[in-house]
Amino acid sequence: MTAITINFNNVVKFSDDQFYQLCRDNPDVKFERNESGEIIVMSPTGGETGKCNASIITDFVIWNRQTKLGEVFDSSTCFKLPNGSDRSPDISWIKLERWNALKPEQREKFPPIAPDFVLELMSPSDSLRETQAKMQEYINAGVKLGWLIDRKTRRVEIYRQGQPKEVLESPTSLSGEDILPGFVLDLQIICG
């Protein structure tokens, strides 16, 4: 099953509070909202994608616990981006001082902040074109570094602020560069 986009804009335009309530009232459904206000119903991942995602987030959590530089978020976290969209990256990370600058009530709902880093792990049901557009949306919103990993083709696209997309074929590892200092993702172990 692929993601389904529904345009309610001619009937109702959801406010931020209404969209948040829609998500709360339907906890078994994963919703996103694009910058046009269209609601996106996301399909669940399969076992192999979920297993790979769990391995990757484990590496992020261990690195973050050691460095204490920020906060790691899983795919159930929805962020209110500056362009008005509400997005849930598979994995995201925010510098601690940026996270702590948010008010407690902002951290409770959909945080109004673009993460410093995002990762999208392609599922067999994902559209490459739509996921690439989502990655570009993240960068336009202020994300500094993004990785799009296609585990089936072993292709990785790296998105950086102010730079063209870099495409790597079958890399063995990925560096967090200066955004995630000292972080290295070993792709041979994680999704091999």
C-alpha positions as CSV (number, residue, x, y, z in Angstrom):
1,M,0.0,0.0,0.0
2,T,1.3,3.5,-0.8
3,A,0.6,6.7,1.0
4,I,-2.7,8.3,0.1
5,T,-3.1,12.1,-0.3
6,I,-6.5,13.6,0.4
7,N,-7.4,17.2,-0.4
8,F,-10.1,18.5,1.9
9,N,-9.2,22.2,1.2
10,N,-12.4,23.0,-0.6
11,V,-14.5,21.5,2.2
12,V,-12.5,22.4,5.3
13,K,-9.0,23.8,6.0
14,F,-7.7,22.2,9.2
15,S,-6.1,24.5,11.7
16,D,-3.0,23.3,13.5
17,D,-5.2,22.4,16.5
18,Q,-7.7,20.6,14.4
19,F,-5.0,18.6,12.6
20,Y,-3.4,17.7,16.0
21,Q,-6.8,16.5,17.2
22,L,-7.4,14.5,14.1
23,C,-4.1,12.7,14.8
24,R,-5.0,12.2,18.4
25,D,-8.5,10.9,17.6
26,N,-7.0,8.3,15.2
27,P,-3.9,7.0,16.9
28,D,-3.8,3.9,14.7
29,V,-3.4,6.0,11.6
30,K,-0.2,7.9,10.7
31,F,-1.1,11.3,9.1
32,E,1.1,14.0,7.6
33,R,0.1,17.3,6.1
34,N,1.9,18.9,3.1
35,E,2.5,22.6,2.6
36,S,-0.7,22.8,0.5
37,G,-2.7,21.5,3.5
38,E,-3.5,18.1,1.9
39,I,-3.7,15.2,4.4
40,I,-1.4,12.3,3.7
41,V,-2.3,8.9,5.1
42,M,0.9,6.9,5.5
43,S,1.0,3.2,5.2
44,P,2.8,1.1,7.8
45,T,6.2,-0.4,7.0
46,G,6.9,-4.1,6.5
47,G,9.1,-6.2,8.7
48,E,12.4,-5.8,7.0
49,T,12.1,-2.0,6.8
50,G,11.0,-1.8,10.4
51,K,13.9,-4.0,11.5
52,C,16.4,-1.9,9.6
53,N,14.9,1.4,10.9
54,A,15.1,0.0,14.5
55,S,18.8,-0.8,14.0
56,I,19.5,2.7,12.6
57,I,17.7,4.5,15.4
58,T,19.6,2.4,18.0
59,D,22.9,3.7,16.7
60,F,21.6,7.3,16.8
61,V,20.4,6.8,20.4
62,I,23.7,5.3,21.6
63,W,25.7,8.1,19.9
64,N,23.4,10.7,21.3
65,R,23.6,9.3,24.9
66,Q,27.4,9.4,24.6
67,T,27.6,12.9,23.2
68,K,24.6,14.5,24.9
69,L,24.4,17.0,22.0
70,G,20.7,16.8,21.2
71,E,17.5,14.8,21.1
72,V,16.7,11.9,18.8
73,F,13.1,11.3,17.5
74,D,11.4,8.3,16.0
75,S,8.9,8.1,13.1
76,S,5.9,8.8,15.3
77,T,7.1,12.3,16.0
78,C,5.4,15.0,13.8
79,F,7.1,18.4,13.3
80,K,5.3,21.6,12.3
81,L,7.7,23.0,9.7
82,P,8.0,26.7,8.8
83,N,6.2,26.2,5.5
84,G,3.0,25.0,7.3
85,S,3.5,21.3,6.7
86,D,3.4,18.6,9.4
87,R,6.0,15.9,8.7
88,S,7.2,12.8,10.5
89,P,10.7,11.7,9.4
90,D,11.7,8.1,10.0
91,I,14.5,9.4,12.3
92,S,15.3,13.0,13.2
93,W,17.7,14.8,15.5
94,I,17.7,18.3,17.0
95,K,20.5,20.2,18.7
96,L,19.9,20.3,22.5
97,E,19.9,24.2,22.7
98,R,17.4,24.5,19.9
99,W,15.1,21.9,21.5
100,N,15.4,23.5,24.9
101,A,14.5,26.9,23.4
102,L,11.0,25.6,22.7
103,K,8.3,26.1,25.4
104,P,7.1,23.0,27.2
105,E,3.7,23.2,25.5
106,Q,5.4,23.4,22.1
107,R,7.4,20.2,22.8
108,E,4.2,18.4,23.9
109,K,2.3,18.8,20.6
110,F,3.9,18.9,17.2
111,P,7.0,20.9,17.8
112,P,7.2,24.0,15.6
113,I,10.8,23.4,14.5
114,A,12.7,21.9,11.6
115,P,15.1,19.2,12.8
116,D,18.8,19.7,12.2
117,F,19.0,16.2,10.7
118,V,16.4,13.8,9.1
119,L,16.6,10.3,7.7
120,E,14.0,8.7,5.4
121,L,14.3,4.9,4.9
122,M,12.5,3.8,1.7
123,S,9.9,1.1,2.1
124,P,8.9,-1.0,-0.9
125,S,5.6,0.9,-1.0
126,D,7.3,4.4,-1.0
127,S,7.4,6.5,-4.2
128,L,11.0,7.6,-4.8
129,R,9.8,10.8,-6.5
130,E,7.5,11.7,-3.5
131,T,10.2,10.9,-1.0
132,Q,12.8,13.0,-2.8
133,A,10.3,15.9,-2.8
134,K,9.8,15.4,0.9
135,M,13.6,15.5,1.4
136,Q,13.8,18.8,-0.5
137,E,10.9,20.1,1.6
138,Y,12.9,19.3,4.7
139,I,16.0,21.2,3.4
140,N,13.9,24.2,2.3
141,A,12.4,24.2,5.9
142,G,15.9,24.5,7.4
143,V,17.1,20.9,7.9
144,K,20.9,21.0,7.6
145,L,21.5,17.4,6.7
146,G,19.3,14.7,5.3
147,W,19.8,11.1,4.2
148,L,17.4,9.2,1.9
149,I,18.3,5.5,2.1
150,D,17.0,3.0,-0.3
151,R,17.9,-0.4,1.2
152,K,16.8,-2.4,-1.8
153,T,19.1,-0.6,-4.3
154,R,21.7,0.3,-1.6
155,R,21.5,3.9,-3.0
156,V,21.8,6.9,-0.6
157,E,21.0,10.5,-1.4
158,I,22.5,13.1,0.8
159,Y,20.8,16.5,1.1
160,R,22.7,19.5,2.6
161,Q,21.8,23.1,3.0
162,G,22.8,25.2,0.1
163,Q,24.4,22.3,-1.9
164,P,23.2,20.0,-4.6
165,K,22.0,16.5,-3.7
166,E,24.8,13.9,-3.6
167,V,24.0,10.4,-4.7
168,L,26.1,7.4,-3.4
169,E,25.9,3.9,-4.9
170,S,26.3,1.2,-2.3
171,P,28.2,3.2,0.4
172,T,29.6,1.1,3.3
173,S,29.1,4.0,5.8
174,L,27.7,7.5,6.2
175,S,29.3,10.3,8.2
176,G,27.3,12.7,10.3
177,E,29.7,15.4,9.2
178,D,29.7,18.6,11.3
179,I,25.9,18.3,12.0
180,L,26.3,15.0,13.9
181,P,30.0,15.2,15.1
182,G,31.6,11.8,15.3
183,F,28.6,9.9,14.2
184,V,29.2,7.2,11.5
185,L,26.4,4.8,10.3
186,D,27.8,1.5,9.2
187,L,25.4,0.4,6.4
188,Q,27.0,-3.0,6.1
189,I,25.9,-4.0,9.6
190,I,22.7,-2.1,9.8
191,C,20.8,-3.1,6.6
192,G,23.1,-5.7,5.1
